[in-house]
Amino acid sequence: PNMKPNTNVTSRKPNLKLKLDSTLIKPEHIAIFSSWIVKRDSSCYNKKNIPYKFNLLYRASRDGNTTAAFHNKCDNKGATVVIVKIPNSEKIIGGYNPLSWDSSDSWKSTNDSFIFSFADRNNLQSAKVGYCNKNHHYAICCYSGRGPSFGGGHDLCFNNNNNWYDNFGSPNNSYPKIDDVQLKYPNYFDVD
């Protein structure tokens, strides 16, 4: 389930100028995310032929690093990519929700979601992706007291204490383990 990105991409059609309001990623990351969304090799798109429009909905440093702020900015907005940076490193991790976040206190089923990591965000070859491969009925967790939450075992989750954590030891995992993060406490980690 892990695919390595190929940075030797070619343009297939012209695209409007890509405006990216992010301090964490570059247009090349968007091309990789777009390829993963259609479950293709990372070279499927490049920054000139991205078929999706990406808008920054929520930035924790600007909007508040709380579950309430996340839901205020991201609920009912459609498909989203969540990206977080691990402190004191160039590592970024996150996930793709093809559905909408909401505060319905329910699980959502999909086979099209994924989680990812870049061991070094400046090295596109360091990317790994894992698609929901089991427990797809619990692929996305939409709880008012949690921020983005991927997987039945809360495989990657922003919880009600405003902490990020992974829980890849759970028998209820929906995604494969793709990477280790720098843990503050067992299963908890900080983000920038």
Secondary structure, 3 states (H helix, E strand, C coil): CCCCCCCCCCCCCCCCCCCCCCCCCCHHHHHHHHHHHCCCCCCCCCCCCCCCCCCCCCCHHHHCCCHHHHHHHHECCCCEEEEEECCCCCCEEEEEECCCECCCCEEECCCCCEEEEECCCCCHHHEEEEECCCCHHHCEEECCCCCCEECCCCCEEECCCCCEEECCCCCCCCCCCCCCCCEEECCEECCC
